[in-house]
Amino acid sequence: MTYAISLYDALTGINVPKPQALAVVEALEQKMTSELATKADIERLELATKSDFAAVRAEMAAEFASVRADMAADRHSMENRLTLRLGALIVTCATIIIGILQIS
């Protein structure tokens, strides 16, 4: 409130009529209390933002872990299929080679 008194004194000191100086001070005070954030408002917002970021960070970590597990399972499955196909290819080639050698 001391800023209001200082502002009022400054305005009346430069010959602004007292009713107008009072109106300016009251309008400024009303705007400051209704539209400007206080330090407590900013601290609450900062705390809420930090907790929101922490929640998002935890959610992303869980999602990434899930994706990694899925990729590892898919890779293992693909390795097994590739091993079976390669084995089948080797048996087929060996059979063809043996067949060719027996014919000749």
Secondary structure, DSSP 8 states (H G I E B T S, - for coil): -HHHHHHHHHHHHTT--HHHHHHHHHHHHHHHHHHS--HHHHHHHHHHHHHHHHHHHHHHHHHHHHHHHHHHHHHHHHHHHHHHHHHHHHHHHHHHHHHHHHH-
